[in-house]
Amino acid sequence: MSLSNAGAIGSQSLAAISSQINVVSRNIAGASTSGYAAKTALLTTNAYGGVNVDGVARATSNALFQKALQATSAQAASAAISDGLDQIDQIFGLSTSTATDSSAGRSPATLIASLSSALQSYSVSPDDLTAAQSVLTAAQSLVGSLNDGANAVQNLRAQADGDIATAVDEINSLLGEFQKVNAEIVAGSQTGRDVSALQDQRDALLNQLSENIGVRTVTRANNDMVLYTDSGATLFETTARSVTFSATAGYSASTVGGSVYVDGVPVTGANAAMPIQSGKLQGLTQLRDVVAPQFQSQLDEVARGLIVAFAEADQGGGGASAPGLFTFAGATDVPSVGLMPGLASEITINANADPTQGGSLDRLRDGGLADPGNPAFTYNETGASGYSDRINELISALSAPQDFDTTAGVGTDRSIADYASSSMGWLEAQRQEASNSASYQETLVTQTSEALSNATGVNLDDQMSRMLDLENAYQASAKLLAAVDAMYKALFQAL
């Protein structure tokens, strides 16, 4: 080997080792950065026996990365539903984890039991105005619970709608950033530049994106990436697709929320052509359009059941009936079987029973709440103070089977007390299921992230050991150059 070749090899070796030291230094600096993938300098031997640096490789595990994205999307969906149901649960204080001093014991099921107990006490002393007032107070608390619950459901739906709008804005912003970074990666790959840091940045954007919507990725030539939703709709291919959503100003029981569109294709809602399966968007849509409306229907059925149970019948045998203690604005008849959207927010106490509104507590015992001017609805015709038949009839009505609309999801042909209990049980079961799912998915995200970090992250011990090896190699190459330099000096002296 000539001295020229030996000098060239030594110089190339120093350059290659310097590049490797730089990469190792980057790894050590990025060890504590979430999502940082370990880098390795790519070395090749040239025709003269020297070493060239042909680029920087980035540790990857596509399978684990995809699993991490899926777990993140699933956890975000479950958390959105769980958080929403916690808010409704807190209104009624069903669980110790969400109950407050003001919400404890405010579920319709608990208050129906309280109303039944007050009626039983009243039946023992039908001439006791204090006992009658207790019945009225229990009924007012029950109405307040239904009103508050229905309002909470619609507020939750409106909040979810606003959160959907926020998530859509964030998705569009992330897709815009993704487009810029992806373009730089493609351009850098075409010219042979180091794009590993940009790939870390792109993966971080994907992780944020997966929190809002389930994503799938396909990598093409020059590290170009294409994004799809987990249902197959194209989110990004060379350019970002537009994600659109029109927020709804206010919500009532009959309001239908708007759909989210990806490039003009609906991906949420009942008419979604390609419905997404995970991500915050999916969870919020499920909460707004399915879970909350179903619970609203149950509250409406509880309200209707109360109106039916306490309705007054024509005592003259005419067959007419009208709302009694429980009524609603504009009521002229007792509701028939079937959903009446929003009834839980409209149910109220009949003013004819409330002394503060010009009514009389005695009508709870005697009847006539439907129409005080019509004697046909009076049960206690003699006005006897010890009359308790109507009170006992109301007690029986609370435990008598009724027909409820099956679409509400908690059965039919049961008493109003049992129906209310089933509704609260349904709510608590849904909340617990969502909470368990969110906890499980969170654990899965942690485990998958750890596995991905172990496969692609930085091991400081390995990097420090690698740094020592490189320092030794650098010293050896430096000695080689020193030896070549000494030989040149000796040769020149001899000449």
ZASE-214565 format. One line per 10 residues: number of its first residue (from 0); their letters; for each residue z, x, y of C-alpha. Coordinates in nm, 2 decimals, always signed. Each point is the difference from the previous one (the first is absolute). Example, Ala and Ser with C-alpha at 12.3 -4.5 7.8 and 13.67 -1.06 7.14 Angstrom:
BEGIN
0> as> +0.78,+1.23,-0.45  -0.07,+0.14,+0.34
This chain:
BEGIN
0> mslsnagaig> +0.00,+0.00,+0.00  -0.10,+0.13,+0.34  +0.26,+0.04,+0.28  -0.20,-0.26,+0.20  +0.03,-0.26,-0.28  +0.37,+0.08,-0.05  +0.06,-0.04,+0.38  -0.20,-0.33,+0.00  +0.20,-0.13,-0.30  +0.33,+0.10,+0.17
10> sqslaaissq> -0.10,-0.17,+0.32  -0.11,-0.32,-0.18  +0.32,+0.00,-0.20  +0.21,+0.02,+0.32  -0.20,-0.29,+0.16  +0.04,-0.21,-0.32  +0.37,+0.07,-0.03  +0.04,-0.09,+0.37  -0.17,-0.33,-0.06  +0.22,-0.07,-0.30
20> invvsrniag> +0.31,+0.09,+0.20  -0.11,-0.24,+0.27  -0.04,-0.28,-0.25  +0.34,+0.07,-0.16  +0.16,+0.00,+0.35  -0.16,-0.34,+0.06  +0.14,-0.13,-0.33  +0.35,+0.12,+0.09  -0.02,-0.15,+0.34  -0.12,-0.33,-0.14
30> astsgyaakt> +0.24,-0.02,-0.29  +0.23,-0.25,+0.19  -0.29,-0.21,+0.13  -0.05,-0.33,-0.18  -0.34,-0.02,-0.16  -0.09,+0.37,+0.04  -0.20,+0.12,-0.30  +0.02,+0.37,-0.11  -0.29,+0.21,+0.09  -0.16,+0.30,-0.19
40> allttnaygg> -0.25,+0.25,+0.12  -0.31,+0.01,-0.21  -0.10,+0.36,-0.10  -0.33,+0.13,-0.15  -0.10,+0.35,-0.10  -0.32,+0.13,+0.17  -0.27,+0.22,-0.14  +0.18,+0.32,+0.13  +0.32,-0.08,-0.18  +0.18,-0.12,+0.31
50> vnvdgvarat> +0.16,-0.34,+0.07  -0.12,-0.28,+0.23  +0.18,-0.31,+0.12  -0.22,-0.30,-0.06  +0.23,-0.27,+0.14  +0.33,-0.17,-0.04  +0.07,-0.24,-0.29  +0.24,-0.29,+0.03  +0.22,-0.12,-0.28  -0.09,-0.36,-0.09
60> snalfqkalq> +0.08,-0.26,-0.26  -0.22,-0.30,+0.06  +0.16,-0.21,-0.27  +0.35,+0.04,+0.14  -0.12,-0.04,+0.36  -0.16,-0.34,-0.09  +0.32,-0.10,-0.18  +0.20,+0.09,+0.31  -0.23,-0.21,+0.22  +0.03,-0.30,-0.24
70> atsaqaasaa> +0.37,+0.02,-0.02  +0.03,+0.02,+0.38  -0.22,-0.31,+0.04  +0.20,-0.20,-0.26  +0.33,+0.10,+0.16  -0.11,-0.11,+0.34  -0.12,-0.34,-0.13  +0.33,-0.07,-0.18  +0.21,+0.12,+0.30  -0.18,-0.23,+0.23
80> isdgldqidq> +0.08,-0.30,-0.22  +0.35,+0.11,-0.06  +0.08,+0.05,+0.37  -0.14,-0.34,+0.09  +0.20,-0.18,-0.27  +0.31,+0.18,+0.11  -0.03,-0.16,+0.34  -0.02,-0.35,-0.15  +0.28,+0.07,-0.24  +0.22,+0.11,+0.29
90> ifglststat> -0.05,-0.34,+0.17  +0.17,-0.17,-0.30  +0.23,+0.29,-0.10  -0.10,-0.03,-0.37  +0.09,+0.36,-0.10  +0.29,+0.22,+0.10  -0.25,+0.27,+0.12  -0.15,-0.23,+0.26  +0.27,-0.25,+0.08  +0.17,+0.01,+0.34
100> dssagrspat> +0.30,-0.19,+0.13  -0.23,-0.26,+0.17  -0.23,-0.04,-0.30  +0.25,-0.02,-0.29  -0.02,-0.33,-0.18  -0.29,-0.14,+0.21  -0.24,-0.06,-0.29  -0.13,-0.36,-0.04  +0.14,-0.01,-0.35  +0.35,+0.10,+0.12
110> liaslssalq> -0.01,-0.25,+0.28  -0.12,-0.28,-0.22  +0.30,+0.06,-0.22  +0.22,+0.00,+0.32  -0.16,-0.34,+0.10  +0.07,-0.14,-0.34  +0.36,+0.11,+0.02  +0.04,-0.16,+0.34  -0.14,-0.32,-0.13  +0.24,-0.01,-0.29
120> sysvspddlt> +0.29,+0.05,+0.24  -0.14,-0.28,+0.22  -0.04,-0.24,-0.29  +0.38,+0.03,-0.07  +0.08,-0.09,+0.37  -0.30,-0.20,+0.13  +0.20,-0.10,+0.31  +0.08,+0.36,+0.10  -0.21,+0.10,+0.29  +0.10,+0.37,-0.05
130> aaqsvltaaq> -0.15,-0.02,-0.35  -0.31,-0.16,+0.14  -0.03,+0.27,+0.26  +0.02,+0.26,-0.27  -0.30,-0.16,-0.17  -0.20,+0.00,+0.32  +0.10,+0.37,+0.07  -0.11,+0.10,-0.36  -0.33,-0.19,+0.05  -0.06,+0.17,+0.34
140> slvgslndga> +0.07,+0.35,-0.16  -0.25,-0.08,-0.28  -0.27,-0.10,+0.25  +0.07,+0.31,+0.21  -0.04,+0.21,-0.31  -0.34,-0.15,-0.08  -0.12,+0.02,+0.36  +0.11,+0.37,+0.03  -0.15,+0.08,-0.34  -0.34,-0.15,+0.09
150> navqnlraqa> +0.00,+0.17,+0.34  +0.09,+0.33,-0.17  -0.29,-0.04,-0.24  -0.25,-0.06,+0.27  +0.14,+0.29,+0.21  -0.03,+0.22,-0.30  -0.36,-0.10,-0.04  -0.07,+0.07,+0.36  +0.17,+0.34,-0.02  -0.20,+0.08,-0.31
160> dgdiatavde> -0.32,-0.10,+0.18  +0.09,+0.24,+0.29  +0.08,+0.28,-0.25  -0.34,-0.06,-0.16  -0.17,+0.05,+0.34  +0.20,+0.32,+0.05  -0.09,+0.13,-0.35  -0.37,-0.07,+0.07  +0.01,+0.19,+0.32  +0.17,+0.29,-0.18
170> insllgefqk> -0.27,+0.00,-0.27  -0.28,+0.01,+0.25  +0.17,+0.29,+0.18  +0.06,+0.19,-0.32  -0.36,-0.06,-0.11  -0.12,+0.14,+0.33  +0.21,+0.32,-0.04  -0.12,+0.02,-0.36  -0.36,-0.01,+0.11  +0.05,+0.30,+0.23
180> vnaeivagsq> +0.18,+0.21,-0.25  -0.24,-0.09,-0.28  -0.30,+0.10,+0.22  +0.17,+0.34,+0.07  +0.06,+0.05,-0.37  -0.36,-0.07,-0.09  -0.13,+0.22,+0.27  +0.24,+0.28,-0.09  -0.09,-0.02,-0.37  -0.37,+0.02,+0.08
190> tgrdvsalqd> +0.05,+0.32,+0.19  +0.26,+0.15,-0.23  +0.30,-0.02,+0.24  +0.36,-0.04,-0.12  +0.06,-0.38,+0.01  +0.32,+0.00,-0.21  +0.23,-0.08,+0.30  -0.24,-0.29,+0.09  +0.02,-0.13,-0.35  +0.38,-0.01,+0.03
200> qrdallnqls> -0.04,-0.20,+0.32  -0.24,-0.24,-0.17  +0.24,-0.06,-0.29  +0.28,-0.07,+0.25  -0.22,-0.26,+0.16  -0.08,-0.16,-0.34  +0.37,-0.02,-0.07  +0.07,-0.19,+0.32  -0.30,-0.22,-0.06  +0.12,-0.09,-0.35
210> enigvrtvtr> +0.32,-0.14,+0.15  -0.20,-0.26,+0.18  -0.27,-0.07,-0.26  -0.08,+0.10,-0.35  -0.27,+0.27,-0.01  -0.21,+0.18,-0.25  -0.19,+0.32,+0.07  -0.33,+0.16,-0.12  -0.08,+0.36,+0.09  -0.36,+0.10,+0.04
220> anndmvlytd> -0.19,+0.33,+0.07  +0.15,+0.23,+0.27  +0.34,-0.17,-0.04  -0.13,-0.32,+0.16  +0.23,-0.29,-0.08  -0.08,-0.37,-0.03  +0.28,-0.26,+0.02  +0.02,-0.35,-0.16  +0.27,-0.26,+0.00  +0.17,-0.05,-0.34
230> sgatlfetta> -0.22,-0.31,-0.03  -0.32,+0.20,+0.05  -0.08,-0.08,+0.37  -0.14,+0.31,+0.18  +0.24,+0.13,+0.26  -0.18,+0.33,+0.09  -0.33,+0.16,-0.09  -0.11,+0.25,+0.25  +0.13,-0.23,+0.27  +0.30,-0.23,+0.01
240> rsvtfsatag> -0.04,-0.36,-0.07  +0.15,-0.26,+0.24  +0.31,-0.18,-0.11  +0.05,-0.32,+0.20  +0.26,-0.27,+0.02  +0.07,-0.29,+0.25  +0.37,-0.06,+0.05  +0.13,-0.36,+0.01  +0.20,-0.09,+0.31  +0.26,-0.23,-0.16
250> ysastvggsv> +0.09,-0.13,-0.34  +0.09,-0.34,-0.14  +0.03,-0.12,-0.36  -0.37,-0.09,+0.00  -0.13,+0.31,+0.17  -0.24,+0.22,-0.21  +0.01,+0.37,+0.09  -0.32,+0.19,+0.07  -0.16,+0.24,-0.25  -0.05,+0.38,+0.03
260> yvdgvpvtga> -0.36,+0.11,-0.02  -0.14,+0.34,-0.10  -0.35,+0.05,+0.13  -0.03,-0.38,+0.02  +0.13,-0.06,-0.35  +0.33,-0.20,-0.03  +0.25,+0.20,-0.20  +0.31,-0.23,+0.05  +0.05,-0.37,-0.01  -0.09,-0.28,-0.24
270> naampiqsgk> -0.38,+0.05,+0.06  +0.01,+0.38,-0.03  -0.32,+0.13,-0.17  +0.17,+0.33,-0.10  +0.38,-0.05,+0.03  +0.20,+0.31,+0.04  +0.27,+0.06,-0.26  +0.26,+0.22,+0.18  +0.11,+0.15,+0.33  +0.20,-0.15,+0.29
280> lqgltqlrdv> -0.29,-0.23,+0.08  +0.01,-0.16,-0.34  +0.37,-0.04,+0.00  +0.01,-0.15,+0.35  -0.29,-0.24,-0.09  +0.18,-0.11,-0.32  +0.32,-0.06,+0.20  -0.18,-0.19,+0.28  -0.24,-0.21,-0.21  +0.17,-0.05,-0.34
290> vapqfqsqld> +0.37,+0.07,-0.03  +0.12,-0.13,+0.34  -0.22,-0.32,-0.01  +0.12,-0.08,-0.35  +0.37,+0.02,+0.11  -0.09,-0.21,+0.31  -0.14,-0.26,-0.24  +0.33,+0.00,-0.19  +0.20,-0.05,+0.32  -0.23,-0.28,+0.09
300> evarglivaf> +0.06,-0.17,-0.34  +0.38,+0.04,+0.04  -0.03,-0.17,+0.34  -0.22,-0.28,-0.15  +0.24,-0.04,-0.29  +0.30,-0.05,+0.24  -0.19,-0.26,+0.20  -0.08,-0.18,-0.33  +0.35,+0.03,-0.14  +0.17,-0.14,+0.32
310> aeadqgggga> -0.27,-0.27,+0.07  +0.12,-0.35,+0.06  -0.16,-0.30,-0.18  -0.04,-0.36,+0.12  +0.31,-0.18,-0.14  -0.18,-0.33,+0.03  -0.24,+0.09,-0.29  -0.30,+0.05,+0.22  -0.07,+0.34,-0.16  -0.02,+0.19,+0.33
320> sapglftfag> +0.17,+0.33,+0.05  +0.05,+0.24,+0.29  +0.16,+0.34,+0.07  +0.38,-0.02,+0.02  +0.23,+0.30,+0.09  -0.29,+0.25,-0.02  -0.32,-0.07,+0.19  -0.27,+0.17,+0.20  -0.19,-0.07,+0.32  -0.24,-0.29,-0.02
330> atdvpsvglm> +0.13,-0.11,-0.34  -0.08,-0.36,-0.09  +0.03,+0.01,-0.37  +0.15,+0.21,-0.28  -0.24,+0.29,-0.10  -0.18,-0.04,-0.33  -0.03,+0.28,-0.26  -0.21,+0.29,+0.14  +0.04,+0.29,+0.23  +0.05,-0.07,+0.37
340> pglaseitin> -0.06,+0.34,+0.16  +0.27,+0.09,+0.26  +0.24,-0.29,-0.09  +0.29,+0.25,-0.03  -0.04,+0.10,+0.36  -0.02,-0.37,+0.11  +0.28,-0.16,-0.20  +0.29,-0.12,+0.21  +0.31,-0.22,-0.01  -0.05,-0.36,+0.08
350> anadptqggs> +0.13,-0.06,+0.35  +0.14,-0.34,-0.11  +0.27,+0.19,-0.20  +0.10,+0.25,+0.27  +0.25,-0.12,+0.26  -0.11,+0.27,+0.24  -0.34,-0.17,+0.01  +0.13,-0.36,+0.02  +0.03,-0.05,-0.37  +0.29,-0.11,-0.22
360> ldrlrdggla> +0.16,+0.19,-0.29  +0.07,-0.34,-0.17  -0.37,-0.03,-0.08  +0.04,+0.28,-0.25  +0.22,-0.25,-0.19  -0.16,-0.33,+0.09  -0.37,+0.08,+0.02  -0.23,-0.10,+0.28  -0.10,+0.35,+0.10  -0.37,-0.09,-0.04
370> dpgnpaftyn> +0.02,-0.28,+0.25  +0.33,-0.11,+0.14  -0.16,-0.31,+0.14  -0.13,-0.11,-0.34  +0.27,-0.14,-0.23  -0.23,+0.04,-0.30  +0.11,+0.37,-0.01  +0.37,-0.07,+0.02  +0.18,+0.06,-0.34  +0.36,-0.10,+0.11
380> etgasgysdr> -0.08,-0.36,+0.11  +0.37,-0.09,+0.05  +0.09,+0.32,+0.18  +0.29,+0.07,-0.23  +0.17,+0.33,+0.09  +0.06,+0.08,-0.37  -0.36,-0.04,-0.10  -0.13,+0.31,-0.19  -0.29,-0.12,-0.21  -0.26,+0.15,+0.24
390> inelisalsa> +0.19,+0.34,+0.01  +0.01,+0.01,-0.38  -0.37,-0.08,-0.01  -0.08,+0.30,+0.22  +0.21,+0.22,-0.22  -0.20,-0.12,-0.30  -0.32,+0.05,+0.19  +0.07,+0.38,+0.04  +0.01,+0.04,-0.38  -0.27,-0.25,-0.09
400> pqdfdttagv> -0.34,+0.14,-0.12  -0.29,-0.01,+0.24  -0.37,+0.09,-0.02  -0.09,+0.32,+0.19  -0.34,+0.15,+0.07  -0.07,+0.25,-0.28  -0.20,+0.24,+0.23  +0.32,+0.11,+0.16  +0.07,+0.19,-0.31  +0.35,-0.10,-0.11
410> gtdrsiadya> -0.06,-0.31,-0.22  +0.03,-0.37,+0.04  +0.21,-0.29,-0.13  +0.33,+0.13,+0.10  +0.28,-0.08,+0.25  -0.02,+0.12,+0.35  +0.31,+0.21,-0.06  -0.17,+0.17,-0.30  -0.32,+0.04,+0.18  +0.16,+0.18,+0.29
420> sssmgwleaq> +0.19,+0.23,-0.24  -0.33,+0.08,-0.18  -0.16,+0.08,+0.33  +0.27,+0.24,+0.11  -0.02,+0.15,-0.35  -0.37,+0.04,+0.03  +0.04,+0.18,+0.34  +0.27,+0.23,-0.13  -0.21,+0.08,-0.31  -0.31,+0.08,+0.21
430> rqeasnsasy> +0.21,+0.22,+0.23  +0.16,+0.19,-0.29  -0.33,+0.05,-0.17  -0.16,+0.14,+0.32  +0.31,+0.22,+0.06  -0.01,+0.14,-0.36  -0.37,+0.06,+0.02  +0.04,+0.18,+0.34  +0.28,+0.22,-0.15  -0.21,+0.08,-0.31
440> qetlvtqtse> -0.31,+0.08,+0.20  +0.21,+0.22,+0.23  +0.13,+0.19,-0.30  -0.36,+0.03,-0.13  -0.12,+0.13,+0.34  +0.28,+0.27,+0.00  -0.08,+0.11,-0.36  -0.37,+0.00,+0.05  +0.04,+0.20,+0.33  +0.22,+0.25,-0.18
450> alsnatgvnl> -0.25,+0.04,-0.28  -0.28,+0.05,+0.25  +0.21,+0.25,+0.19  +0.08,+0.19,-0.32  -0.37,+0.01,-0.09  -0.15,+0.08,+0.34  +0.29,+0.11,+0.23  +0.14,+0.34,+0.08  +0.25,+0.18,-0.23  +0.18,+0.24,+0.24
460> ddqmsrmldl> +0.11,+0.23,-0.28  -0.35,+0.04,-0.12  -0.13,+0.06,+0.35  +0.26,+0.26,+0.08  -0.07,+0.18,-0.33  -0.37,-0.02,+0.09  +0.07,+0.14,+0.34  +0.18,+0.31,-0.15  -0.30,+0.06,-0.24  -0.24,-0.02,+0.30
470> enayqasakl> +0.21,+0.25,+0.20  +0.00,+0.24,-0.29  -0.38,-0.05,-0.04  -0.04,+0.06,+0.37  +0.19,+0.33,-0.02  -0.21,+0.11,-0.30  -0.32,-0.08,+0.19  +0.13,+0.18,+0.30  +0.08,+0.31,-0.21  -0.36,-0.01,-0.14
480> laavdamyka> -0.14,+0.00,+0.35  +0.24,+0.28,+0.09  -0.12,+0.20,-0.30  -0.36,-0.05,+0.09  +0.07,+0.10,+0.35  +0.17,+0.32,-0.13  -0.30,+0.08,-0.22  -0.23,-0.05,+0.30  +0.21,+0.24,+0.21  +0.00,+0.26,-0.29
490> lfqal> -0.38,-0.03,-0.04  -0.06,+0.04,+0.37  +0.22,+0.31,+0.01  -0.18,+0.15,-0.29  -0.33,-0.06,+0.17
